[in-house]
Amino acid sequence: MHVVTWNVATAAPPTNLNELLLLNNECENMDMYVIGLQEMKSGIINYISELAFEDPWSKLLMDVLAPLGYIKVTSIRMQGLLLLVFARRLHVPFISDIYTNYTRTGLYGYWGNKGGVSISFRIYGYAICFLNCHLPAHLTNNDQRLIDFDKILEMQNFENDNIPNILDNDLIVWFGDLNFRIEEFGLCFIHESIQKGLYSILWHKDQLNIIKKSDSLLQQFQEGPLLFKPTFKFDINSEEYDSSEKRRKPAWTDRILWRLNQKLQNTSKNFKEPERFFSLELKCYQSHMQYKVSDHKPVTGTFELELKSLMLTPLVTLIPEGRWITPYDLVVSYNRSPDFKSSSWDWIGLHKVVIRHLKDCVTYAWVKDNLVSSEKGLYQVYINASGFPEEGGEFLLSYYSSNLKAIVGLSEPFQVRADSVLERMRCVWMLYNRIGEVLACMLGPACTEELLCSLSSQYPRTFYA
């Protein structure tokens, strides 16, 4: 799992994100990307236009990750705060109960320039929450940062009855521009310590680390060692710290922390309950100095998430039967887990094999309205061909659950073939043979052959039109 936090200072995205997403490292094979941005451009015109269209950052991330097999699970935007989660296609059917939330803390809670946005969901049965925050700035606002963080945690309540509060999740990853500063030391001493690589001296005067010693809640959050330069404040388009008249002191404002629920491990002696195992290990915690579009440098945390799955199979298994040819209507078969509760708002979608987000489908059918049959646990749904792409190609099917707000079933990729005269003749010939088989059972082989020969000579269009 790769977590990114970056205060982009209203900048447009750079053209290349490979280093940030570790795409140049052949040894890395991420299962999930979690990207949190702060201070995106959020003027009224930009914000309104991006409600109707994808913002430049989301578009670029989907352009980069979708061809590699990652699907955007969901996202949430609050003014300049953006949070996105991408997962590999094979994990998507095991992600459910997806919820988003936001808390404004700017202007006494009425303005969203500061605050937090969150995404929570279950993956393989475990509850995970990602919280992207932008807390108040400046050295003297340390108490206000803590007040705002407490308010965010208090206000982050979810519709899910099993996870009423954010702290009830099995895992919380808290990150963003937390704006904690370095106390006591002067500007020259901080610069000199950075040049000599004496980060540990500065780390001990970092406000967040100081507070953690006395705050029982913050003590539950873990963080990797700060073995990289402070990530704020830089001159834009350079690797030099602030040279303006303000001469802001460098600080580790951009952070990634995590908290495992202390009640996570299953201590119950009820053997009917599945055994739970869930662990998280930080593999790499670093900044990326080569990105210069902002006065902050991005920070990434790469984690190894190990768990014992509480779900062995998807809730829905889709079966694309037969040969799919445009522009003919189709019937999709599927079966579902006995525990799965369907809704009249569930739908089955047809997607191109490169899926940008969960609802990125070329056509869909409502499961209840288009149900053809349900027999012995096998369901069949009719899909109208009006939305099929004429050129055909490689596609897959999805089942979207309205109750779980997630895709709970994905088929394997399959080919949809473009219509052609040759394909029509092949289909008619198959139909001709099938009719022959049925008639042979009813009339006998001799009578059937005589009847078909007579029909084909009198009505050739029936067989070849």
Buried (B, 14 or more C-beta within 10 A) or exposed (E): BBBBBBBBBBBEBBEBBEBBBBBEEEEEEBBBBBBBBBBBBBEEEBBEEBEEEBBBBBBBBBEBBBEBBBBBBBBBBBBBBBBBBBBBBEBBBBBBBBBBBBBBBBEEBEEBBBBBBBBBBBBBBBBBBBBBBBBBBEBEBBEBBBBBBEBBBEBBBBEBEEBEEBBBBBBBBBBBBBBBBBBEBEEEBBBEBBEEEEBEEBBEBBBBBBBBEEBEEBEBBEBBEBEBBBBBBBEEEEEEBBEEEEEBBBBBBBBBBBBBBEEBEBEEEEEEEEEBBBEBEBEEBBBBBEBBBBBBBBBBBBBEBEBBEBBEEBBBBBBBEEBBBBEEEBBBBBBBBEEBEBEEEBBBBBBBBBBBBBBBBBBBBEBEEBEEEEEEEEBBBBBEBEEBBEEBBEBBBBBBBEBBBBBBBBBEBBEBEBBEEEBBEEBBEEEBEEBBEEBBEEEEEEEBBEBBEEBEEEEEEEBEE
